Amino acid sequence: MENIDGICVEAPSRVDRPSPSVKLEQFTALSKNKVMQLIERSSDATCKLDPLPTWLLKSCIDAFAAMITAIVNYSLSEGYFPDQWKTAQVIPLQKKKGSDFDFKSYRPASNLPFISKIIEKAVVDQFLCHCDENALLPDYQSAYRRFSSTESVLLKVQSDILLNMDKQEVTLLVLLGLSAAFDTVNHSLLLNILGNGFGVTDSALK
């Protein structure tokens, strides 16, 4: 039992999930057609750090596809992501239109090089496939998975509240919002969770 401002809360016991028997040791090489699909379904946003605009790359995709495929597959097989691809063009965007000029009224938007986004999409596709095949994600997680969204979360919460009302039970809803949430990520802890909780090892973890 934990006491929070006079309210007694029964803290749940920590549940350690066993590491999955199926490991994701390395990512699978992509075909040229698959890389072309990733490029074609990407937005036309261009980073000033790119050697040529995205729209021009897409219009000449047949000429660049083989070279980009080789770069992507080398990165996936070696677990190597160059520092240049981690360098972003940061642009201040206004949070709300019409607000007064104030540094707090802007948020930084990072625009990464185009090739880094292609490799990110390839990694995400294979990682989520690994999670789906081995049922590694929580049943009610809606973020970052197909066929789920904020709408599915709201429907589930509304359903639970209505069911509790039918049972004449009280529902306590706690909402937590973090400012700059991704800046709070502990990378050592994240790597540990990927290895022990999701079975990501070797070059894939690298």
VEXDREN-541533 format. One record per residue: x, y, z of N, C-alpha, C in turn. Coordinates in steps of 0.05 Angstrom, whole numbers, plus 5000, padded with zeros to 4 digits. Example, Ala and Ser with C-alpha at 12.3 -4.5 7.8 and 13.67 -1.06 7.14 Angstrom:
<sites>
+------+------+------+------+------+------+------+------+------+
|  nxx |  nyy |  nzz | caxx | cayy | cazz |  cxx |  cyy |  czz |
+------+------+------+------+------+------+------+------+------+
| 5264 | 4886 | 5156 | 5246 | 4910 | 5156 | 5264 | 4934 | 5156 |
| 5257 | 4955 | 5142 | 5273 | 4979 | 5143 | 5258 | 5001 | 5157 |
+------+------+------+------+------+------+------+------+------+
</sites>
This chain:
<sites>
+------+------+------+------+------+------+------+------+------+
|  nxx |  nyy |  nzz | caxx | cayy | cazz |  cxx |  cyy |  czz |
+------+------+------+------+------+------+------+------+------+
| 5017 | 4976 | 5000 | 5000 | 5000 | 5000 | 5018 | 5025 | 5000 |
| 5011 | 5044 | 4984 | 5025 | 5070 | 4983 | 5006 | 5092 | 4990 |
| 5015 | 5111 | 5006 | 4999 | 5134 | 5015 | 5006 | 5159 | 4999 |
| 4987 | 5169 | 4983 | 4992 | 5193 | 4967 | 4972 | 5214 | 4976 |
| 4982 | 5234 | 4990 | 4965 | 5256 | 5000 | 4940 | 5246 | 5015 |
| 4945 | 5226 | 5032 | 4923 | 5216 | 5048 | 4906 | 5195 | 5034 |
| 4911 | 5189 | 5009 | 4896 | 5169 | 4994 | 4912 | 5143 | 4993 |
| 4901 | 5121 | 5002 | 4916 | 5096 | 5002 | 4912 | 5083 | 4975 |
| 4935 | 5076 | 4962 | 4935 | 5063 | 4936 | 4950 | 5037 | 4938 |
| 4937 | 5016 | 4929 | 4951 | 4990 | 4929 | 4968 | 4988 | 4904 |
| 4994 | 4988 | 4908 | 5013 | 4987 | 4886 | 5014 | 4959 | 4874 |
| 5010 | 4956 | 4848 | 5011 | 4929 | 4836 | 5039 | 4918 | 4837 |
| 5041 | 4892 | 4839 | 5068 | 4880 | 4839 | 5080 | 4882 | 4811 |
| 5106 | 4884 | 4810 | 5119 | 4888 | 4784 | 5118 | 4861 | 4769 |
| 5111 | 4863 | 4743 | 5109 | 4839 | 4726 | 5133 | 4840 | 4707 |
| 5150 | 4820 | 4709 | 5173 | 4818 | 4691 | 5166 | 4798 | 4669 |
| 5165 | 4808 | 4645 | 5158 | 4791 | 4622 | 5182 | 4774 | 4614 |
| 5178 | 4748 | 4610 | 5201 | 4732 | 4601 | 5209 | 4741 | 4573 |
| 5235 | 4739 | 4568 | 5246 | 4745 | 4542 | 5235 | 4726 | 4521 |
| 5226 | 4735 | 4498 | 5215 | 4717 | 4478 | 5235 | 4697 | 4468 |
| 5226 | 4673 | 4462 | 5244 | 4652 | 4452 | 5254 | 4658 | 4424 |
| 5238 | 4672 | 4408 | 5246 | 4680 | 4381 | 5260 | 4706 | 4382 |
| 5285 | 4707 | 4373 | 5301 | 4731 | 4374 | 5301 | 4746 | 4347 |
| 5304 | 4772 | 4349 | 5309 | 4788 | 4324 | 5338 | 4795 | 4325 |
| 5354 | 4779 | 4312 | 5383 | 4782 | 4313 | 5393 | 4801 | 4291 |
| 5381 | 4801 | 4268 | 5389 | 4820 | 4247 | 5366 | 4824 | 4228 |
| 5367 | 4847 | 4216 | 5345 | 4855 | 4198 | 5349 | 4842 | 4171 |
| 5327 | 4836 | 4157 | 5328 | 4824 | 4131 | 5334 | 4844 | 4109 |
| 5350 | 4837 | 4090 | 5357 | 4855 | 4068 | 5332 | 4860 | 4051 |
| 5330 | 4884 | 4041 | 5306 | 4892 | 4025 | 5312 | 4889 | 3995 |
| 5291 | 4882 | 3980 | 5294 | 4882 | 3951 | 5292 | 4910 | 3941 |
| 5301 | 4913 | 3916 | 5300 | 4940 | 3904 | 5271 | 4950 | 3901 |
| 5253 | 4932 | 3895 | 5224 | 4939 | 3893 | 5213 | 4949 | 3920 |
| 5222 | 4936 | 3942 | 5212 | 4944 | 3968 | 5223 | 4971 | 3975 |
| 5248 | 4977 | 3969 | 5259 | 5003 | 3974 | 5245 | 5025 | 3958 |
| 5239 | 5018 | 3933 | 5224 | 5037 | 3916 | 5196 | 5043 | 3928 |
| 5183 | 5022 | 3939 | 5157 | 5026 | 3952 | 5160 | 5045 | 3976 |
| 5181 | 5041 | 3992 | 5185 | 5058 | 4016 | 5189 | 5087 | 4007 |
| 5204 | 5091 | 3986 | 5210 | 5118 | 3976 | 5184 | 5131 | 3965 |
| 5169 | 5116 | 3949 | 5145 | 5127 | 3937 | 5124 | 5134 | 3957 |
| 5122 | 5119 | 3979 | 5102 | 5125 | 3999 | 5111 | 5146 | 4020 |
| 5135 | 5156 | 4017 | 5146 | 5176 | 4034 | 5135 | 5204 | 4026 |
| 5135 | 5223 | 4044 | 5126 | 5250 | 4037 | 5148 | 5263 | 4020 |
| 5141 | 5285 | 4008 | 5159 | 5300 | 3991 | 5176 | 5320 | 4007 |
| 5174 | 5319 | 4034 | 5190 | 5338 | 4050 | 5219 | 5334 | 4045 |
| 5233 | 5356 | 4043 | 5262 | 5356 | 4037 | 5277 | 5370 | 4059 |
| 5300 | 5358 | 4066 | 5318 | 5370 | 4086 | 5340 | 5384 | 4070 |
| 5348 | 5407 | 4080 | 5370 | 5422 | 4067 | 5396 | 5407 | 4067 |
| 5398 | 5386 | 4084 | 5422 | 5370 | 4085 | 5423 | 5349 | 4063 |
| 5401 | 5345 | 4049 | 5400 | 5326 | 4027 | 5414 | 5336 | 4003 |
| 5427 | 5319 | 3987 | 5441 | 5328 | 3963 | 5423 | 5337 | 3941 |
| 5397 | 5327 | 3941 | 5378 | 5336 | 3921 | 5350 | 5334 | 3932 |
| 5331 | 5350 | 3922 | 5304 | 5350 | 3933 | 5290 | 5323 | 3931 |
| 5272 | 5318 | 3949 | 5259 | 5292 | 3949 | 5242 | 5287 | 3924 |
| 5229 | 5308 | 3915 | 5212 | 5305 | 3891 | 5229 | 5297 | 3867 |
| 5254 | 5308 | 3865 | 5272 | 5301 | 3843 | 5281 | 5272 | 3845 |
| 5287 | 5264 | 3870 | 5295 | 5236 | 3874 | 5273 | 5217 | 3866 |
| 5248 | 5224 | 3873 | 5226 | 5206 | 3866 | 5222 | 5205 | 3835 |
| 5226 | 5227 | 3822 | 5222 | 5228 | 3793 | 5244 | 5212 | 3778 |
| 5267 | 5208 | 3792 | 5289 | 5193 | 3779 | 5295 | 5167 | 3795 |
| 5274 | 5156 | 3807 | 5277 | 5133 | 3825 | 5290 | 5109 | 3811 |
| 5284 | 5105 | 3786 | 5296 | 5082 | 3772 | 5326 | 5084 | 3771 |
| 5337 | 5108 | 3769 | 5366 | 5111 | 3767 | 5380 | 5108 | 3794 |
| 5365 | 5115 | 3816 | 5378 | 5115 | 3843 | 5371 | 5091 | 3860 |
| 5351 | 5075 | 3851 | 5340 | 5054 | 3868 | 5361 | 5033 | 3876 |
| 5378 | 5024 | 3857 | 5398 | 5004 | 3863 | 5418 | 5014 | 3883 |
| 5427 | 5038 | 3880 | 5447 | 5050 | 3898 | 5435 | 5053 | 3926 |
| 5411 | 5064 | 3928 | 5399 | 5068 | 3954 | 5394 | 5041 | 3967 |
| 5386 | 5021 | 3952 | 5381 | 4994 | 3963 | 5407 | 4983 | 3976 |
| 5429 | 4987 | 3962 | 5455 | 4977 | 3973 | 5462 | 4991 | 3999 |
| 5457 | 5018 | 4000 | 5463 | 5033 | 4024 | 5445 | 5024 | 4047 |
| 5419 | 5020 | 4042 | 5400 | 5012 | 4062 | 5408 | 4984 | 4073 |
| 5413 | 4965 | 4055 | 5419 | 4938 | 4064 | 5446 | 4936 | 4079 |
| 5465 | 4953 | 4072 | 5491 | 4953 | 4086 | 5486 | 4963 | 4115 |
| 5470 | 4984 | 4118 | 5464 | 4994 | 4144 | 5449 | 4973 | 4161 |
| 5430 | 4959 | 4149 | 5415 | 4939 | 4164 | 5432 | 4915 | 4172 |
| 5449 | 4906 | 4154 | 5465 | 4882 | 4160 | 5487 | 4887 | 4180 |
| 5499 | 4911 | 4179 | 5521 | 4917 | 4196 | 5512 | 4931 | 4222 |
| 5487 | 4939 | 4224 | 5478 | 4953 | 4248 | 5492 | 4980 | 4251 |
| 5497 | 4993 | 4228 | 5512 | 5018 | 4228 | 5494 | 5040 | 4217 |
| 5492 | 5062 | 4233 | 5476 | 5085 | 4225 | 5495 | 5110 | 4228 |
| 5504 | 5120 | 4206 | 5524 | 5142 | 4206 | 5514 | 5167 | 4222 |
| 5533 | 5181 | 4234 | 5526 | 5205 | 4249 | 5514 | 5226 | 4232 |
| 5522 | 5227 | 4206 | 5510 | 5247 | 4188 | 5480 | 5244 | 4186 |
| 5470 | 5220 | 4188 | 5441 | 5215 | 4186 | 5427 | 5222 | 4211 |
| 5442 | 5227 | 4233 | 5429 | 5235 | 4258 | 5429 | 5265 | 4262 |
| 5441 | 5279 | 4242 | 5442 | 5308 | 4243 | 5418 | 5319 | 4229 |
| 5403 | 5336 | 4243 | 5377 | 5346 | 4232 | 5378 | 5376 | 4228 |
| 5361 | 5385 | 4210 | 5355 | 5414 | 4207 | 5332 | 5420 | 4225 |
| 5337 | 5437 | 4245 | 5317 | 5444 | 4265 | 5303 | 5470 | 4258 |
| 5276 | 5468 | 4256 | 5260 | 5491 | 4248 | 5240 | 5498 | 4270 |
| 5238 | 5523 | 4279 | 5219 | 5530 | 4300 | 5191 | 5533 | 4287 |
| 5171 | 5518 | 4299 | 5144 | 5520 | 4290 | 5126 | 5531 | 4312 |
| 5108 | 5548 | 4304 | 5090 | 5560 | 4323 | 5069 | 5540 | 4333 |
| 5066 | 5538 | 4360 | 5047 | 5518 | 4371 | 5019 | 5525 | 4364 |
| 5012 | 5551 | 4367 | 4984 | 5560 | 4361 | 4986 | 5585 | 4344 |
| 4971 | 5584 | 4322 | 4970 | 5607 | 4304 | 4959 | 5632 | 4318 |
| 4972 | 5655 | 4313 | 4962 | 5679 | 4325 | 4973 | 5686 | 4352 |
| 4989 | 5668 | 4364 | 5000 | 5673 | 4390 | 5022 | 5694 | 4388 |
| 5027 | 5708 | 4410 | 5047 | 5729 | 4411 | 5075 | 5717 | 4407 |
| 5094 | 5734 | 4397 | 5121 | 5724 | 4393 | 5134 | 5719 | 4420 |
| 5139 | 5694 | 4425 | 5151 | 5686 | 4450 | 5164 | 5659 | 4445 |
| 5188 | 5655 | 4456 | 5203 | 5630 | 4451 | 5186 | 5606 | 4460 |
| 5170 | 5609 | 4481 | 5154 | 5587 | 4491 | 5131 | 5580 | 4473 |
| 5125 | 5598 | 4454 | 5103 | 5593 | 4435 | 5112 | 5577 | 4411 |
| 5137 | 5569 | 4411 | 5148 | 5554 | 4388 | 5158 | 5527 | 4398 |
| 5157 | 5508 | 4380 | 5169 | 5481 | 4386 | 5189 | 5475 | 4364 |
| 5210 | 5461 | 4370 | 5230 | 5454 | 4350 | 5221 | 5429 | 4334 |
| 5222 | 5432 | 4308 | 5216 | 5409 | 4290 | 5242 | 5400 | 4276 |
| 5249 | 5375 | 4280 | 5274 | 5365 | 4268 | 5268 | 5352 | 4241 |
| 5282 | 5360 | 4221 | 5280 | 5349 | 4194 | 5305 | 5334 | 4188 |
| 5303 | 5307 | 4187 | 5327 | 5290 | 4182 | 5331 | 5285 | 4152 |
| 5355 | 5277 | 4145 | 5361 | 5270 | 4117 | 5342 | 5248 | 4107 |
| 5335 | 5249 | 4082 | 5316 | 5230 | 4070 | 5323 | 5201 | 4073 |
| 5349 | 5195 | 4068 | 5358 | 5167 | 4069 | 5354 | 5155 | 4097 |
| 5358 | 5171 | 4118 | 5354 | 5161 | 4145 | 5325 | 5153 | 4150 |
| 5307 | 5168 | 4138 | 5278 | 5162 | 4142 | 5271 | 5135 | 4128 |
| 5284 | 5130 | 4106 | 5278 | 5104 | 4092 | 5288 | 5081 | 4108 |
| 5311 | 5083 | 4120 | 5322 | 5062 | 4137 | 5304 | 5059 | 4162 |
| 5295 | 5081 | 4173 | 5278 | 5080 | 4196 | 5252 | 5065 | 4190 |
| 5240 | 5071 | 4167 | 5215 | 5057 | 4159 | 5220 | 5027 | 4156 |
| 5243 | 5020 | 4144 | 5250 | 4991 | 4141 | 5253 | 4977 | 4168 |
| 5266 | 4990 | 4187 | 5270 | 4979 | 4213 | 5243 | 4976 | 4228 |
| 5227 | 4997 | 4226 | 5201 | 4997 | 4240 | 5183 | 4975 | 4229 |
| 5182 | 4971 | 4203 | 5166 | 4950 | 4191 | 5174 | 4923 | 4201 |
| 5200 | 4917 | 4202 | 5209 | 4891 | 4210 | 5206 | 4887 | 4240 |
| 5211 | 4908 | 4255 | 5208 | 4906 | 4285 | 5179 | 4901 | 4292 |
| 5160 | 4915 | 4280 | 5132 | 4911 | 4286 | 5122 | 4884 | 4277 |
| 5133 | 4874 | 4255 | 5126 | 4847 | 4246 | 5135 | 4827 | 4266 |
| 5160 | 4831 | 4277 | 5170 | 4813 | 4298 | 5152 | 4814 | 4323 |
| 5143 | 4837 | 4330 | 5126 | 4841 | 4354 | 5099 | 4827 | 4349 |
| 5087 | 4830 | 4325 | 5061 | 4819 | 4319 | 5062 | 4788 | 4319 |
| 5083 | 4777 | 4306 | 5086 | 4748 | 4304 | 5090 | 4735 | 4331 |
| 5102 | 4749 | 4350 | 5108 | 4737 | 4376 | 5091 | 4749 | 4399 |
| 5070 | 4765 | 4391 | 5052 | 4777 | 4411 | 5066 | 4791 | 4434 |
| 5084 | 4809 | 4426 | 5101 | 4823 | 4446 | 5090 | 4849 | 4456 |
| 5071 | 4861 | 4441 | 5060 | 4886 | 4449 | 5036 | 4882 | 4468 |
| 5031 | 4900 | 4487 | 5008 | 4898 | 4504 | 4982 | 4898 | 4488 |
| 4962 | 4883 | 4497 | 4937 | 4880 | 4482 | 4924 | 4907 | 4476 |
| 4926 | 4926 | 4495 | 4911 | 4951 | 4492 | 4928 | 4974 | 4483 |
| 4952 | 4968 | 4474 | 4969 | 4990 | 4464 | 4958 | 4999 | 4436 |
| 4954 | 5024 | 4433 | 4943 | 5034 | 4408 | 4963 | 5050 | 4391 |
| 4984 | 5061 | 4405 | 5003 | 5077 | 4390 | 5023 | 5059 | 4375 |
| 5031 | 5069 | 4351 | 5052 | 5057 | 4335 | 5046 | 5028 | 4327 |
| 5020 | 5023 | 4321 | 5013 | 4996 | 4310 | 4990 | 5000 | 4291 |
| 4988 | 4981 | 4272 | 4968 | 4983 | 4251 | 4940 | 4978 | 4263 |
| 4920 | 4990 | 4251 | 4892 | 4987 | 4258 | 4885 | 4997 | 4286 |
| 4903 | 5013 | 4297 | 4898 | 5025 | 4324 | 4904 | 5055 | 4323 |
| 4891 | 5070 | 4340 | 4895 | 5099 | 4340 | 4884 | 5111 | 4366 |
| 4884 | 5137 | 4368 | 4872 | 5150 | 4391 | 4842 | 5144 | 4392 |
| 4830 | 5139 | 4369 | 4801 | 5133 | 4368 | 4796 | 5106 | 4382 |
| 4812 | 5086 | 4377 | 4808 | 5060 | 4390 | 4812 | 5062 | 4420 |
| 4831 | 5079 | 4429 | 4835 | 5083 | 4458 | 4810 | 5096 | 4470 |
| 4799 | 5116 | 4458 | 4776 | 5130 | 4469 | 4752 | 5112 | 4470 |
| 4748 | 5095 | 4450 | 4726 | 5076 | 4449 | 4728 | 5056 | 4472 |
| 4753 | 5046 | 4477 | 4757 | 5027 | 4498 | 4752 | 5040 | 4526 |
| 4763 | 5064 | 4530 | 4759 | 5077 | 4555 | 4729 | 5083 | 4560 |
| 4715 | 5093 | 4539 | 4687 | 5099 | 4542 | 4671 | 5074 | 4548 |
| 4678 | 5052 | 4535 | 4664 | 5026 | 4540 | 4668 | 5017 | 4569 |
| 4693 | 5019 | 4579 | 4699 | 5011 | 4607 | 4683 | 5028 | 4627 |
| 4682 | 5054 | 4622 | 4668 | 5072 | 4640 | 4638 | 5065 | 4640 |
| 4626 | 5061 | 4617 | 4598 | 5055 | 4615 | 4591 | 5028 | 4629 |
| 4609 | 5008 | 4625 | 4605 | 4982 | 4638 | 4606 | 4985 | 4668 |
| 4625 | 5001 | 4678 | 4627 | 5006 | 4707 | 4602 | 5021 | 4718 |
| 4592 | 5039 | 4702 | 4567 | 5053 | 4710 | 4544 | 5034 | 4712 |
| 4543 | 5015 | 4694 | 4521 | 4995 | 4695 | 4524 | 4978 | 4721 |
| 4548 | 4975 | 4730 | 4552 | 4959 | 4755 | 4551 | 4977 | 4780 |
| 4545 | 5003 | 4775 | 4544 | 5023 | 4797 | 4571 | 5025 | 4811 |
| 4591 | 5024 | 4795 | 4619 | 5028 | 4805 | 4630 | 5055 | 4796 |
| 4648 | 5065 | 4811 | 4661 | 5091 | 4805 | 4686 | 5086 | 4790 |
| 4690 | 5103 | 4769 | 4715 | 5101 | 4753 | 4733 | 5125 | 4759 |
| 4757 | 5119 | 4765 | 4778 | 5140 | 4769 | 4796 | 5140 | 4744 |
| 4796 | 5162 | 4730 | 4812 | 5165 | 4706 | 4835 | 5184 | 4710 |
| 4859 | 5174 | 4706 | 4884 | 5190 | 4710 | 4897 | 5194 | 4682 |
| 4900 | 5218 | 4674 | 4913 | 5224 | 4648 | 4940 | 5238 | 4653 |
| 4961 | 5228 | 4640 | 4988 | 5238 | 4644 | 4999 | 5248 | 4618 |
| 5006 | 5273 | 4617 | 5018 | 5285 | 4593 | 5046 | 5295 | 4599 |
| 5065 | 5287 | 4583 | 5093 | 5295 | 4587 | 5101 | 5316 | 4566 |
| 5113 | 5338 | 4575 | 5123 | 5358 | 4556 | 5149 | 5348 | 4545 |
| 5152 | 5348 | 4518 | 5176 | 5338 | 4505 | 5181 | 5309 | 4515 |
| 5161 | 5292 | 4512 | 5162 | 5265 | 4523 | 5187 | 5249 | 4513 |
| 5193 | 5252 | 4488 | 5215 | 5236 | 4477 | 5242 | 5244 | 4489 |
| 5244 | 5268 | 4499 | 5269 | 5277 | 4512 | 5273 | 5264 | 4539 |
| 5252 | 5252 | 4550 | 5254 | 5239 | 4576 | 5263 | 5210 | 4574 |
| 5266 | 5199 | 4550 | 5273 | 5171 | 4546 | 5301 | 5165 | 4556 |
| 5303 | 5145 | 4574 | 5329 | 5136 | 4583 | 5339 | 5115 | 4563 |
| 5360 | 5121 | 4548 | 5369 | 5104 | 4527 | 5380 | 5077 | 4536 |
| 5394 | 5077 | 4560 | 5404 | 5052 | 4571 | 5380 | 5033 | 4578 |
| 5360 | 5045 | 4590 | 5336 | 5029 | 4597 | 5322 | 5020 | 4572 |
| 5320 | 5037 | 4552 | 5307 | 5029 | 4527 | 5321 | 5005 | 4513 |
| 5348 | 5006 | 4513 | 5363 | 4984 | 4501 | 5359 | 4958 | 4517 |
| 5357 | 4961 | 4543 | 5353 | 4938 | 4560 | 5326 | 4925 | 4555 |
| 5305 | 4942 | 4551 | 5278 | 4932 | 4546 | 5277 | 4919 | 4518 |
| 5291 | 4931 | 4498 | 5291 | 4919 | 4472 | 5304 | 4891 | 4472 |
| 5326 | 4888 | 4488 | 5340 | 4863 | 4489 | 5325 | 4842 | 4505 |
| 5317 | 4849 | 4530 | 5305 | 4830 | 4548 | 5275 | 4827 | 4544 |
| 5261 | 4848 | 4536 | 5232 | 4847 | 4533 | 5223 | 4839 | 4505 |
| 5239 | 4846 | 4485 | 5230 | 4842 | 4457 | 5249 | 4823 | 4441 |
| 5270 | 4814 | 4454 | 5288 | 4794 | 4441 | 5304 | 4806 | 4418 |
| 5309 | 4832 | 4419 | 5326 | 4844 | 4398 | 5355 | 4842 | 4406 |
| 5372 | 4829 | 4390 | 5400 | 4824 | 4398 | 5418 | 4829 | 4374 |
| 5444 | 4826 | 4379 | 5465 | 4827 | 4359 | 5463 | 4852 | 4341 |
| 5466 | 4849 | 4315 | 5467 | 4872 | 4297 | 5441 | 4888 | 4297 |
| 5419 | 4875 | 4302 | 5393 | 4889 | 4303 | 5392 | 4908 | 4326 |
| 5402 | 4900 | 4349 | 5403 | 4917 | 4373 | 5424 | 4940 | 4369 |
| 5446 | 4933 | 4355 | 5466 | 4953 | 4350 | 5456 | 4975 | 4333 |
+------+------+------+------+------+------+------+------+------+
</sites>
